């Protein structure tokens, strides 16, 4: 990771929670479309487990 990227992440972590959400939405709008390729069942299950854990 470059120093510039590390600084961006540090600045992001310093934002209030509502600003983090706003930033994330805007960042994802600008992000280049990303194709991760096909997911296997274990990756889908792990993502679902992570999501559910965050919702609790």
PQR file of N, CA, C, O and H, with PARSE charges and radii, in Angstrom:
ATOM      1  N   UNK A   1       0.860  -1.171   0.000 -0.4000 1.5000
ATOM      2  CA  UNK A   1       0.000   0.000   0.000 -0.0000 2.0000
ATOM      3  C   UNK A   1       0.900   1.225   0.000  0.5500 1.7000
ATOM      4  O   UNK A   1       1.891   1.295   0.727 -0.5500 1.4000
ATOM      5  N   UNK A   2       0.532   2.182  -0.830 -0.4000 1.5000
ATOM      6  CA  UNK A   2       1.332   3.407  -0.910 -0.0000 2.0000
ATOM      7  C   UNK A   2       1.084   4.287   0.304  0.5500 1.7000
ATOM      8  O   UNK A   2       0.093   4.120   1.015 -0.5500 1.4000
ATOM      9  H   UNK A   2      -0.273   2.125  -1.421  0.4000 1.0000
ATOM     10  N   UNK A   3       1.983   5.213   0.530 -0.4000 1.5000
ATOM     11  CA  UNK A   3       1.821   6.168   1.615 -0.0000 2.0000
ATOM     12  C   UNK A   3       0.589   7.024   1.423  0.5500 1.7000
ATOM     13  O   UNK A   3      -0.102   7.359   2.385 -0.5500 1.4000
ATOM     14  H   UNK A   3       2.788   5.349  -0.048  0.4000 1.0000
ATOM     15  N   UNK A   4       0.312   7.381   0.165 -0.4000 1.5000
ATOM     16  CA  UNK A   4      -0.865   8.197  -0.131 -0.0000 2.0000
ATOM     17  C   UNK A   4      -2.144   7.450   0.227  0.5500 1.7000
ATOM     18  O   UNK A   4      -3.067   8.032   0.797 -0.5500 1.4000
ATOM     19  H   UNK A   4       0.873   7.109  -0.616  0.4000 1.0000
ATOM     20  N   UNK A   5      -2.201   6.162  -0.108 -0.4000 1.5000
ATOM     21  CA  UNK A   5      -3.376   5.356   0.229 -0.0000 2.0000
ATOM     22  C   UNK A   5      -3.519   5.218   1.738  0.5500 1.7000
ATOM     23  O   UNK A   5      -4.627   5.313   2.265 -0.5500 1.4000
ATOM     24  H   UNK A   5      -1.451   5.689  -0.571  0.4000 1.0000
ATOM     25  N   UNK A   6      -2.427   4.999   2.430 -0.4000 1.5000
ATOM     26  CA  UNK A   6      -2.463   4.884   3.890 -0.0000 2.0000
ATOM     27  C   UNK A   6      -2.978   6.173   4.523  0.5500 1.7000
ATOM     28  O   UNK A   6      -3.752   6.128   5.478 -0.5500 1.4000
ATOM     29  H   UNK A   6      -1.526   4.923   2.002  0.4000 1.0000
ATOM     30  N   UNK A   7      -2.555   7.313   4.000 -0.4000 1.5000
ATOM     31  CA  UNK A   7      -3.029   8.600   4.520 -0.0000 2.0000
ATOM     32  C   UNK A   7      -4.523   8.779   4.271  0.5500 1.7000
ATOM     33  O   UNK A   7      -5.244   9.268   5.140 -0.5500 1.4000
ATOM     34  H   UNK A   7      -1.926   7.350   3.224  0.4000 1.0000
ATOM     35  N   UNK A   8      -4.989   8.385   3.091 -0.4000 1.5000
ATOM     36  CA  UNK A   8      -6.423   8.465   2.802 -0.0000 2.0000
ATOM     37  C   UNK A   8      -7.226   7.624   3.790  0.5500 1.7000
ATOM     38  O   UNK A   8      -8.265   8.063   4.283 -0.5500 1.4000
ATOM     39  H   UNK A   8      -4.404   7.987   2.384  0.4000 1.0000
ATOM     40  N   UNK A   9      -6.746   6.422   4.077 -0.4000 1.5000
ATOM     41  CA  UNK A   9      -7.446   5.557   5.029 -0.0000 2.0000
ATOM     42  C   UNK A   9      -7.438   6.159   6.433  0.5500 1.7000
ATOM     43  O   UNK A   9      -8.440   6.079   7.144 -0.5500 1.4000
ATOM     44  H   UNK A   9      -5.901   6.066   3.677  0.4000 1.0000
ATOM     45  N   UNK A  10      -6.332   6.751   6.834 -0.4000 1.5000
ATOM     46  CA  UNK A  10      -6.274   7.402   8.145 -0.0000 2.0000
ATOM     47  C   UNK A  10      -7.270   8.555   8.222  0.5500 1.7000
ATOM     48  O   UNK A  10      -7.963   8.722   9.226 -0.5500 1.4000
ATOM     49  H   UNK A  10      -5.518   6.815   6.257  0.4000 1.0000
ATOM     50  N   UNK A  11      -7.337   9.345   7.160 -0.4000 1.5000
ATOM     51  CA  UNK A  11      -8.285  10.461   7.123 -0.0000 2.0000
ATOM     52  C   UNK A  11      -9.721   9.951   7.166  0.5500 1.7000
ATOM     53  O   UNK A  11     -10.572  10.531   7.840 -0.5500 1.4000
ATOM     54  H   UNK A  11      -6.774   9.210   6.344  0.4000 1.0000
ATOM     55  N   UNK A  12      -9.984   8.871   6.447 -0.4000 1.5000
ATOM     56  CA  UNK A  12     -11.323   8.282   6.456 -0.0000 2.0000
ATOM     57  C   UNK A  12     -11.698   7.848   7.870  0.5500 1.7000
ATOM     58  O   UNK A  12     -12.806   8.124   8.330 -0.5500 1.4000
ATOM     59  H   UNK A  12      -9.292   8.400   5.899  0.4000 1.0000
ATOM     60  N   UNK A  13     -10.791   7.179   8.555 -0.4000 1.5000
ATOM     61  CA  UNK A  13     -11.064   6.702   9.920 -0.0000 2.0000
ATOM     62  C   UNK A  13     -11.335   7.851  10.882  0.5500 1.7000
ATOM     63  O   UNK A  13     -12.018   7.660  11.889 -0.5500 1.4000
ATOM     64  H   UNK A  13      -9.890   6.956   8.182  0.4000 1.0000
ATOM     65  N   UNK A  14     -10.819   9.029  10.595 -0.4000 1.5000
ATOM     66  CA  UNK A  14     -11.019  10.183  11.472 -0.0000 2.0000
ATOM     67  C   UNK A  14     -12.374  10.867  11.253  0.5500 1.7000
ATOM     68  O   UNK A  14     -12.773  11.710  12.056 -0.5500 1.4000
ATOM     69  H   UNK A  14     -10.264   9.184   9.777  0.4000 1.0000
ATOM     70  N   UNK A  15     -13.080  10.516  10.183 -0.4000 1.5000
ATOM     71  CA  UNK A  15     -14.374  11.145   9.897 -0.0000 2.0000
ATOM     72  C   UNK A  15     -15.443  10.677  10.878  0.5500 1.7000
ATOM     73  O   UNK A  15     -15.362   9.569  11.409 -0.5500 1.4000
ATOM     74  H   UNK A  15     -12.757   9.831   9.530  0.4000 1.0000
ATOM     75  N   UNK A  16     -16.441  11.517  11.116 -0.4000 1.5000
ATOM     76  CA  UNK A  16     -17.611  11.066  11.894 -0.0000 2.0000
ATOM     77  C   UNK A  16     -18.346   9.978  11.100  0.5500 1.7000
ATOM     78  O   UNK A  16     -18.228   9.912   9.877 -0.5500 1.4000
ATOM     79  H   UNK A  16     -16.507  12.417  10.685  0.4000 1.0000
ATOM     80  N   UNK A  17     -19.097   9.133  11.797 -0.4000 1.5000
ATOM     81  CA  UNK A  17     -19.766   7.999  11.154 -0.0000 2.0000
ATOM     82  C   UNK A  17     -20.663   8.420   9.996  0.5500 1.7000
ATOM     83  O   UNK A  17     -20.668   7.757   8.959 -0.5500 1.4000
ATOM     84  H   UNK A  17     -19.193   9.186  12.791  0.4000 1.0000
ATOM     85  N   UNK A  18     -21.416   9.496  10.143 -0.4000 1.5000
ATOM     86  CA  UNK A  18     -22.310   9.900   9.055 -0.0000 2.0000
ATOM     87  C   UNK A  18     -21.524  10.346   7.822  0.5500 1.7000
ATOM     88  O   UNK A  18     -21.955  10.105   6.695 -0.5500 1.4000
ATOM     89  H   UNK A  18     -21.411  10.034  10.986  0.4000 1.0000
ATOM     90  N   UNK A  19     -20.390  10.984   8.024 -0.4000 1.5000
ATOM     91  CA  UNK A  19     -19.550  11.373   6.892 -0.0000 2.0000
ATOM     92  C   UNK A  19     -18.899  10.167   6.235  0.5500 1.7000
ATOM     93  O   UNK A  19     -18.701  10.157   5.020 -0.5500 1.4000
ATOM     94  H   UNK A  19     -20.040  11.179   8.940  0.4000 1.0000
ATOM     95  N   UNK A  20     -18.562   9.147   7.024 -0.4000 1.5000
ATOM     96  CA  UNK A  20     -18.020   7.913   6.436 -0.0000 2.0000
ATOM     97  C   UNK A  20     -19.029   7.297   5.481  0.5500 1.7000
ATOM     98  O   UNK A  20     -18.667   6.832   4.400 -0.5500 1.4000
ATOM     99  H   UNK A  20     -18.723   9.155   8.011  0.4000 1.0000
ATOM    100  N   UNK A  21     -20.307   7.293   5.884 -0.4000 1.5000
ATOM    101  CA  UNK A  21     -21.348   6.728   5.011 -0.0000 2.0000
ATOM    102  C   UNK A  21     -21.478   7.539   3.728  0.5500 1.7000
ATOM    103  O   UNK A  21     -21.557   6.971   2.638 -0.5500 1.4000
ATOM    104  H   UNK A  21     -20.601   7.671   6.762  0.4000 1.0000
ATOM    105  N   UNK A  22     -21.502   8.853   3.850 -0.4000 1.5000
ATOM    106  CA  UNK A  22     -21.618   9.713   2.669 -0.0000 2.0000
ATOM    107  C   UNK A  22     -20.425   9.501   1.746  0.5500 1.7000
ATOM    108  O   UNK A  22     -20.583   9.358   0.534 -0.5500 1.4000
ATOM    109  H   UNK A  22     -21.438   9.315   4.735  0.4000 1.0000
ATOM    110  N   UNK A  23     -19.241   9.484   2.324 -0.4000 1.5000
ATOM    111  CA  UNK A  23     -18.033   9.282   1.528 -0.0000 2.0000
ATOM    112  C   UNK A  23     -18.070   7.946   0.809  0.5500 1.7000
ATOM    113  O   UNK A  23     -17.746   7.863  -0.376 -0.5500 1.4000
ATOM    114  H   UNK A  23     -19.112   9.601   3.309  0.4000 1.0000
ATOM    115  N   UNK A  24     -18.467   6.894   1.527 -0.4000 1.5000
ATOM    116  CA  UNK A  24     -18.483   5.554   0.941 -0.0000 2.0000
ATOM    117  C   UNK A  24     -19.428   5.483  -0.251  0.5500 1.7000
ATOM    118  O   UNK A  24     -19.089   4.902  -1.282 -0.5500 1.4000
ATOM    119  H   UNK A  24     -18.730   6.962   2.490  0.4000 1.0000
ATOM    120  N   UNK A  25     -20.604   6.067  -0.114 -0.4000 1.5000
ATOM    121  CA  UNK A  25     -21.565   6.081  -1.230 -0.0000 2.0000
ATOM    122  C   UNK A  25     -20.954   6.788  -2.439  0.5500 1.7000
ATOM    123  O   UNK A  25     -21.018   6.283  -3.559 -0.5500 1.4000
ATOM    124  H   UNK A  25     -20.880   6.538   0.723  0.4000 1.0000
ATOM    125  N   UNK A  26     -20.368   7.949  -2.205 -0.4000 1.5000
ATOM    126  CA  UNK A  26     -19.786   8.711  -3.312 -0.0000 2.0000
ATOM    127  C   UNK A  26     -18.582   8.006  -3.915  0.5500 1.7000
ATOM    128  O   UNK A  26     -18.399   8.023  -5.132 -0.5500 1.4000
ATOM    129  H   UNK A  26     -20.316   8.359  -1.294  0.4000 1.0000
ATOM    130  N   UNK A  27     -17.765   7.390  -3.082 -0.4000 1.5000
ATOM    131  CA  UNK A  27     -16.603   6.662  -3.583 -0.0000 2.0000
ATOM    132  C   UNK A  27     -17.035   5.504  -4.479  0.5500 1.7000
ATOM    133  O   UNK A  27     -16.478   5.299  -5.557 -0.5500 1.4000
ATOM    134  H   UNK A  27     -17.913   7.376  -2.093  0.4000 1.0000
ATOM    135  N   UNK A  28     -18.031   4.752  -4.023 -0.4000 1.5000
ATOM    136  CA  UNK A  28     -18.491   3.604  -4.808 -0.0000 2.0000
ATOM    137  C   UNK A  28     -19.142   4.039  -6.121  0.5500 1.7000
ATOM    138  O   UNK A  28     -19.078   3.307  -7.109 -0.5500 1.4000
ATOM    139  H   UNK A  28     -18.483   4.918  -3.147  0.4000 1.0000
ATOM    140  N   UNK A  29     -19.758   5.203  -6.146 -0.4000 1.5000
ATOM    141  CA  UNK A  29     -20.322   5.717  -7.411 -0.0000 2.0000
ATOM    142  C   UNK A  29     -19.228   5.977  -8.428  0.5500 1.7000
ATOM    143  O   UNK A  29     -19.424   5.810  -9.632 -0.5500 1.4000
ATOM    144  H   UNK A  29     -19.810   5.798  -5.344  0.4000 1.0000
ATOM    145  N   UNK A  30     -18.079   6.387  -7.931 -0.4000 1.5000
ATOM    146  CA  UNK A  30     -16.977   6.745  -8.827 -0.0000 2.0000
ATOM    147  C   UNK A  30     -16.035   5.582  -9.136  0.5500 1.7000
ATOM    148  O   UNK A  30     -15.214   5.671 -10.049 -0.5500 1.4000
ATOM    149  H   UNK A  30     -17.919   6.523  -6.953  0.4000 1.0000
ATOM    150  N   UNK A  31     -16.154   4.508  -8.385 -0.4000 1.5000
ATOM    151  CA  UNK A  31     -15.241   3.378  -8.549 -0.0000 2.0000
ATOM    152  C   UNK A  31     -15.426   2.735  -9.922  0.5500 1.7000
ATOM    153  O   UNK A  31     -16.534   2.667 -10.453 -0.5500 1.4000
ATOM    154  H   UNK A  31     -16.822   4.436  -7.644  0.4000 1.0000
ATOM    155  N   UNK A  32     -14.339   2.279 -10.464 -0.4000 1.5000
ATOM    156  CA  UNK A  32     -14.371   1.567 -11.732 -0.0000 2.0000
ATOM    157  C   UNK A  32     -15.129   0.261 -11.514  0.5500 1.7000
ATOM    158  O   UNK A  32     -14.923  -0.402 -10.498 -0.5500 1.4000
ATOM    159  H   UNK A  32     -13.439   2.334 -10.032  0.4000 1.0000
ATOM    160  N   UNK A  33     -16.000  -0.120 -12.445 -0.4000 1.5000
ATOM    161  CA  UNK A  33     -16.677  -1.410 -12.280 -0.0000 2.0000
ATOM    162  C   UNK A  33     -15.653  -2.526 -12.049  0.5500 1.7000
ATOM    163  O   UNK A  33     -14.626  -2.598 -12.723 -0.5500 1.4000
ATOM    164  H   UNK A  33     -16.167   0.419 -13.270  0.4000 1.0000
ATOM    165  N   UNK A  34     -15.952  -3.368 -11.105 -0.4000 1.5000
ATOM    166  CA  UNK A  34     -15.012  -4.421 -10.709 -0.0000 2.0000
ATOM    167  C   UNK A  34     -15.676  -5.772 -10.865  0.5500 1.7000
ATOM    168  O   UNK A  34     -16.740  -6.019 -10.296 -0.5500 1.4000
ATOM    169  H   UNK A  34     -16.786  -3.309 -10.557  0.4000 1.0000
ATOM    170  N   UNK A  35     -15.056  -6.638 -11.628 -0.4000 1.5000
ATOM    171  CA  UNK A  35     -15.568  -7.991 -11.805 -0.0000 2.0000
ATOM    172  C   UNK A  35     -14.632  -8.943 -11.071  0.5500 1.7000
ATOM    173  O   UNK A  35     -13.505  -9.185 -11.501 -0.5500 1.4000
ATOM    174  H   UNK A  35     -14.192  -6.438 -12.090  0.4000 1.0000
ATOM    175  N   UNK A  36     -15.117  -9.472  -9.965 -0.4000 1.5000
ATOM    176  CA  UNK A  36     -14.293 -10.373  -9.168 -0.0000 2.0000
ATOM    177  C   UNK A  36     -14.315 -11.797  -9.705  0.5500 1.7000
ATOM    178  O   UNK A  36     -13.640 -12.679  -9.174 -0.5500 1.4000
ATOM    179  H   UNK A  36     -16.033  -9.275  -9.615  0.4000 1.0000
ATOM    180  N   UNK A  37     -15.085 -12.016 -10.751 -0.4000 1.5000
ATOM    181  CA  UNK A  37     -15.215 -13.362 -11.294 -0.0000 2.0000
ATOM    182  C   UNK A  37     -16.259 -14.133 -10.510  0.5500 1.7000
ATOM    183  O   UNK A  37     -16.860 -13.604  -9.575 -0.5500 1.4000
ATOM    184  H   UNK A  37     -15.633 -11.300 -11.183  0.4000 1.0000
ATOM    185  N   UNK A  38     -16.471 -15.364 -10.887 -0.4000 1.5000
ATOM    186  CA  UNK A  38     -17.497 -16.156 -10.198 -0.0000 2.0000
ATOM    187  C   UNK A  38     -17.103 -16.457  -8.752  0.5500 1.7000
ATOM    188  O   UNK A  38     -15.930 -16.666  -8.442 -0.5500 1.4000
ATOM    189  H   UNK A  38     -15.983 -15.793 -11.647  0.4000 1.0000
ATOM    190  N   UNK A  39     -18.105 -16.476  -7.877 -0.4000 1.5000
ATOM    191  CA  UNK A  39     -17.884 -16.809  -6.473 -0.0000 2.0000
ATOM    192  C   UNK A  39     -18.294 -18.262  -6.241  0.5500 1.7000
ATOM    193  O   UNK A  39     -19.271 -18.744  -6.815 -0.5500 1.4000
ATOM    194  H   UNK A  39     -19.058 -16.307  -8.129  0.4000 1.0000
ATOM    195  N   UNK A  40     -17.537 -18.945  -5.397 -0.4000 1.5000
ATOM    196  CA  UNK A  40     -17.961 -20.305  -5.057 -0.0000 2.0000
ATOM    197  C   UNK A  40     -18.827 -20.257  -3.799  0.5500 1.7000
ATOM    198  O   UNK A  40     -18.912 -19.227  -3.131 -0.5500 1.4000
ATOM    199  H   UNK A  40     -16.743 -18.553  -4.931  0.4000 1.0000
ATOM    200  N   UNK A  41     -19.455 -21.360  -3.493 -0.4000 1.5000
ATOM    201  CA  UNK A  41     -20.405 -21.415  -2.383 -0.0000 2.0000
ATOM    202  C   UNK A  41     -19.785 -21.024  -1.048  0.5500 1.7000
ATOM    203  O   UNK A  41     -20.444 -20.383  -0.229 -0.5500 1.4000
ATOM    204  H   UNK A  41     -19.386 -22.197  -4.036  0.4000 1.0000
ATOM    205  N   UNK A  42     -18.528 -21.397  -0.814 -0.4000 1.5000
ATOM    206  CA  UNK A  42     -17.900 -21.071   0.468 -0.0000 2.0000
ATOM    207  C   UNK A  42     -17.679 -19.568   0.604  0.5500 1.7000
ATOM    208  O   UNK A  42     -17.801 -19.028   1.704 -0.5500 1.4000
ATOM    209  H   UNK A  42     -17.993 -21.917  -1.479  0.4000 1.0000
ATOM    210  N   UNK A  43     -17.355 -18.881  -0.496 -0.4000 1.5000
ATOM    211  CA  UNK A  43     -17.179 -17.428  -0.451 -0.0000 2.0000
ATOM    212  C   UNK A  43     -18.506 -16.726  -0.193  0.5500 1.7000
ATOM    213  O   UNK A  43     -18.559 -15.746   0.550 -0.5500 1.4000
ATOM    214  H   UNK A  43     -17.255 -19.320  -1.389  0.4000 1.0000
ATOM    215  N   UNK A  44     -19.571 -17.221  -0.799 -0.4000 1.5000
ATOM    216  CA  UNK A  44     -20.894 -16.641  -0.588 -0.0000 2.0000
ATOM    217  C   UNK A  44     -21.329 -16.851   0.858  0.5500 1.7000
ATOM    218  O   UNK A  44     -21.865 -15.937   1.485 -0.5500 1.4000
ATOM    219  H   UNK A  44     -19.528 -18.017  -1.403  0.4000 1.0000
ATOM    220  N   UNK A  45     -21.102 -18.047   1.386 -0.4000 1.5000
ATOM    221  CA  UNK A  45     -21.477 -18.340   2.772 -0.0000 2.0000
ATOM    222  C   UNK A  45     -20.688 -17.474   3.746  0.5500 1.7000
ATOM    223  O   UNK A  45     -21.249 -16.974   4.721 -0.5500 1.4000
ATOM    224  H   UNK A  45     -20.666 -18.790   0.876  0.4000 1.0000
ATOM    225  N   UNK A  46     -19.393 -17.291   3.494 -0.4000 1.5000
ATOM    226  CA  UNK A  46     -18.565 -16.458   4.372 -0.0000 2.0000
ATOM    227  C   UNK A  46     -19.039 -15.005   4.344  0.5500 1.7000
ATOM    228  O   UNK A  46     -19.088 -14.346   5.383 -0.5500 1.4000
ATOM    229  H   UNK A  46     -18.937 -17.697   2.702  0.4000 1.0000
ATOM    230  N   UNK A  47     -19.389 -14.504   3.154 -0.4000 1.5000
ATOM    231  CA  UNK A  47     -19.886 -13.135   3.042 -0.0000 2.0000
ATOM    232  C   UNK A  47     -21.213 -12.982   3.788  0.5500 1.7000
ATOM    233  O   UNK A  47     -21.438 -11.975   4.459 -0.5500 1.4000
ATOM    234  H   UNK A  47     -19.349 -15.039   2.310  0.4000 1.0000
ATOM    235  N   UNK A  48     -22.085 -13.974   3.672 -0.4000 1.5000
ATOM    236  CA  UNK A  48     -23.369 -13.929   4.378 -0.0000 2.0000
ATOM    237  C   UNK A  48     -23.160 -13.958   5.883  0.5500 1.7000
ATOM    238  O   UNK A  48     -23.821 -13.218   6.612 -0.5500 1.4000
ATOM    239  H   UNK A  48     -21.903 -14.793   3.127  0.4000 1.0000
ATOM    240  N   UNK A  49     -22.251 -14.800   6.359 -0.4000 1.5000
ATOM    241  CA  UNK A  49     -21.951 -14.862   7.792 -0.0000 2.0000
ATOM    242  C   UNK A  49     -21.432 -13.522   8.296  0.5500 1.7000
ATOM    243  O   UNK A  49     -21.828 -13.064   9.368 -0.5500 1.4000
ATOM    244  H   UNK A  49     -21.714 -15.401   5.767  0.4000 1.0000
ATOM    245  N   UNK A  50     -20.555 -12.900   7.532 -0.4000 1.5000
ATOM    246  CA  UNK A  50     -19.988 -11.603   7.910 -0.0000 2.0000
ATOM    247  C   UNK A  50     -21.091 -10.542   7.968  0.5500 1.7000
ATOM    248  O   UNK A  50     -21.155  -9.753   8.911 -0.5500 1.4000
ATOM    249  H   UNK A  50     -20.234 -13.272   6.661  0.4000 1.0000
ATOM    250  N   UNK A  51     -21.947 -10.532   6.958 -0.4000 1.5000
ATOM    251  CA  UNK A  51     -23.046  -9.573   6.929 -0.0000 2.0000
ATOM    252  C   UNK A  51     -23.988  -9.759   8.128  0.5500 1.7000
ATOM    253  O   UNK A  51     -24.363  -8.786   8.781 -0.5500 1.4000
ATOM    254  H   UNK A  51     -21.894 -11.173   6.192  0.4000 1.0000
ATOM    255  N   UNK A  52     -24.359 -10.982   8.407 -0.4000 1.5000
ATOM    256  CA  UNK A  52     -25.249 -11.248   9.533 -0.0000 2.0000
ATOM    257  C   UNK A  52     -24.608 -10.858  10.861  0.5500 1.7000
ATOM    258  O   UNK A  52     -25.287 -10.332  11.743 -0.5500 1.4000
ATOM    259  H   UNK A  52     -24.054 -11.773   7.876  0.4000 1.0000
ATOM    260  N   UNK A  53     -23.317 -11.108  11.012 -0.4000 1.5000
ATOM    261  CA  UNK A  53     -22.624 -10.734  12.238 -0.0000 2.0000
ATOM    262  C   UNK A  53     -22.648  -9.214  12.432  0.5500 1.7000
ATOM    263  O   UNK A  53     -22.766  -8.733  13.559 -0.5500 1.4000
ATOM    264  H   UNK A  53     -22.766 -11.535  10.296  0.4000 1.0000
ATOM    265  N   UNK A  54     -22.538  -8.466  11.343 -0.4000 1.5000
ATOM    266  CA  UNK A  54     -22.568  -7.009  11.417 -0.0000 2.0000
ATOM    267  C   UNK A  54     -23.965  -6.470  11.712  0.5500 1.7000
ATOM    268  O   UNK A  54     -24.104  -5.361  12.227 -0.5500 1.4000
ATOM    269  H   UNK A  54     -22.443  -8.857  10.428  0.4000 1.0000
ATOM    270  N   UNK A  55     -24.992  -7.240  11.393 -0.4000 1.5000
ATOM    271  CA  UNK A  55     -26.360  -6.804  11.620 -0.0000 2.0000
ATOM    272  C   UNK A  55     -26.824  -7.052  13.052  0.5500 1.7000
ATOM    273  O   UNK A  55     -27.817  -6.475  13.495 -0.5500 1.4000
ATOM    274  H   UNK A  55     -24.879  -8.141  10.974  0.4000 1.0000
ATOM    275  N   UNK A  56     -26.117  -7.896  13.761 -0.4000 1.5000
ATOM    276  CA  UNK A  56     -26.519  -8.228  15.155 -0.0000 2.0000
ATOM    277  C   UNK A  56     -26.183  -7.120  16.104  0.5500 1.7000
ATOM    278  O   UNK A  56     -26.448  -7.230  17.301 -0.5500 1.4000
ATOM    279  H   UNK A  56     -25.310  -8.364  13.401  0.4000 1.0000
TER
END
